[in-house]
Amino acid sequence: MSPSLNQLARTSGALHALLFSADGGSLPSSDGIPAHTAERVAVALSSMQAASRYASALCSAEESSWKQICIQFGDRCLRLFTAGSHAYIAVTVTKYADVSLIIDNIAITLKRLRCHQEKWPHELEAPFFKPQRCQRQSC
């Protein structure tokens, strides 16, 4: 569907990439994700990011400070990142993934997508959250 997301999914340790909106709409995804699966997953992930924003009270943080979620499933993780003002990106990674490299590639991917967006210009208007470099992390 999206050459940029396919390239992100080919990053060492990455398996799939999905861009989705705050309202649960499925935006582009990497190849290998059937459309019906992308739609269902986008709705589920949208609700997770919304719930985690409300849980920010437990961290004495503002709702708007939401940056990322990591959900571990065995030896794979689903990592969600803020991609803009109303958009998020999810990347499935293995436990051997270099998260710093994946984050760098997400930033590059989002820059490419912003250049070619047509249907959803408001979704990616805010800058991508890019955490500080850290040591190699597993899932």
VOGU-562577 format. One line per field, with one value per residue (C-alpha): x, y, z; residue in three letters. Coordinates in nm, 2 decimals. Example, Ala and Ser with C-alpha at 12.3 -4.5 7.8 and 13.67 -1.06 7.14 Angstrom:
BEGIN
x <- (1.23  1.37)
y <- (-0.45  -0.11)
z <- (0.78  0.71)
r <- (ala  ser)
//
This chain:
BEGIN
x <- (0.00  0.27  0.63  0.74  0.57  0.70  1.05  1.00  0.87  1.20  1.41  1.60  1.38  1.06  0.78  0.48  0.39  0.05  -0.05  -0.38  -0.58  -0.71  -1.06  -0.96  -0.94  -0.68  -0.44  -0.17  0.00  0.28  0.22  0.11  -0.16  -0.50  -0.73  -0.99  -0.71  -0.57  -0.91  -0.98  -0.63  -0.65  -0.97  -0.82  -0.49  -0.68  -0.87  -0.55  -0.38  -0.69  -0.71  -0.34  -0.39  -0.65  -0.42  -0.16  -0.32  -0.14  0.19  0.10  0.12  -0.10  -0.32  -0.14  0.20  0.13  0.42  0.44  0.32  0.49  0.28  0.48  0.34  0.59  0.91  0.74  0.63  0.38  0.52  0.29  0.42  0.27  0.30  0.13  -0.16  -0.42  -0.21  -0.01  0.22  0.24  0.53  0.56  0.91  1.10  1.29  1.61  1.50  1.72  1.45  1.67  1.71  1.34  1.26  1.50  1.33  0.98  1.09  1.21  0.89  0.67  0.86  0.81  0.44  0.39  0.53  0.29  -0.03  -0.35  -0.65  -0.53  -0.32  -0.43  -0.34  0.04  0.07  0.25  0.61  0.68  0.78  1.14  1.27  1.63  1.87  1.91  2.10  1.97  1.64  1.47  1.09)
y <- (0.00  0.25  0.22  0.43  0.20  -0.11  0.03  0.09  -0.27  -0.39  -0.23  -0.50  -0.64  -0.48  -0.68  -0.46  -0.09  0.08  0.44  0.52  0.82  0.92  0.83  0.47  0.52  0.30  0.51  0.34  0.02  -0.20  -0.49  -0.82  -0.66  -0.74  -0.43  -0.58  -0.66  -0.31  -0.16  -0.37  -0.31  0.06  0.08  -0.12  0.08  0.40  0.30  0.19  0.53  0.71  0.50  0.55  0.93  0.93  0.71  0.99  1.12  0.83  0.97  1.33  1.41  1.60  1.40  1.58  1.45  1.09  0.97  0.60  0.25  -0.08  -0.40  -0.73  -1.05  -1.33  -1.24  -0.96  -0.62  -0.37  -0.02  0.28  0.63  0.97  1.06  1.39  1.58  1.32  1.03  0.74  0.48  0.12  -0.10  -0.47  -0.56  -0.87  -0.88  -0.83  -0.50  -0.19  0.05  0.35  0.26  0.19  0.53  0.70  0.52  0.62  0.98  0.94  0.75  1.02  1.29  1.11  1.05  1.42  1.51  1.29  1.31  1.39  1.27  1.34  1.65  1.75  1.41  1.46  1.84  1.81  1.69  1.33  1.25  1.14  1.02  1.08  0.81  0.53  0.21  -0.08  -0.20  -0.53  -0.53)
z <- (0.00  0.09  -0.03  0.27  0.52  0.34  0.37  0.74  0.78  0.62  0.89  1.07  1.35  1.22  1.08  1.00  1.01  1.03  1.03  1.20  1.30  1.65  1.55  1.46  1.09  0.91  0.70  0.49  0.61  0.50  0.26  0.42  0.64  0.49  0.47  0.71  0.96  0.93  1.00  1.31  1.45  1.39  1.59  1.87  1.88  1.87  2.18  2.35  2.29  2.41  2.73  2.80  2.76  3.04  3.25  3.23  3.56  3.73  3.61  3.70  3.34  3.10  2.85  2.57  2.67  2.54  2.34  2.31  2.42  2.40  2.42  2.44  2.29  2.36  2.16  1.96  2.06  1.92  1.96  1.91  1.86  1.82  1.45  1.44  1.59  1.51  1.38  1.53  1.39  1.51  1.43  1.51  1.61  1.72  2.05  1.85  1.70  1.74  1.87  1.81  1.44  1.41  1.56  1.32  1.03  1.16  1.14  0.78  0.69  0.83  0.65  0.32  0.40  0.48  0.14  -0.04  0.17  -0.01  0.19  0.54  0.56  0.91  1.06  1.03  1.09  1.42  1.44  1.51  1.87  1.87  2.20  2.30  2.20  2.45  2.48  2.28  2.42  2.38  2.34)
r <- (met  ser  pro  ser  leu  asn  gln  leu  ala  arg  thr  ser  gly  ala  leu  his  ala  leu  leu  phe  ser  ala  asp  gly  gly  ser  leu  pro  ser  ser  asp  gly  ile  pro  ala  his  thr  ala  glu  arg  val  ala  val  ala  leu  ser  ser  met  gln  ala  ala  ser  arg  tyr  ala  ser  ala  leu  cys  ser  ala  glu  glu  ser  ser  trp  lys  gln  ile  cys  ile  gln  phe  gly  asp  arg  cys  leu  arg  leu  phe  thr  ala  gly  ser  his  ala  tyr  ile  ala  val  thr  val  thr  lys  tyr  ala  asp  val  ser  leu  ile  ile  asp  asn  ile  ala  ile  thr  leu  lys  arg  leu  arg  cys  his  gln  glu  lys  trp  pro  his  glu  leu  glu  ala  pro  phe  phe  lys  pro  gln  arg  cys  gln  arg  gln  ser  cys)
//
